[in-house]
Amino acid sequence: MDPLVSPAPGRPAGHYGRVPPDYEYAPVRLPPGTNRVTAATQLALQAEFGGWELSRVRLYADGTRKVILRRRRSPHRLPGPSV
């Protein structure tokens, strides 16, 4: 998975601050043309079928949304987000 959110300077890729070991995180970028209803629908589908929950959303001046999804780690292999 290609991380779309940069970690803090001096930290390795994939490290987004204090991460509880029982959660996994997935960064997702929504393009500027995505309206709020469409973004909410896409994220609701991820929550329903992928077990993801919303951790953080950042809306930038150009309209881009950077979303961090999280879910509890599972011993079974689960698919990543498909937004």
PyMOL commands that set and color helices and strands:
alter all, ss='L'
color gray80, all
select helices_A, chain A and resi 36-50
alter helices_A, ss='H'
color red, helices_A
select strands_A, chain A and resi 23-30+53-59+65-72
alter strands_A, ss='S'
color yellow, strands_A
deselect
rebuild
show_as cartoon
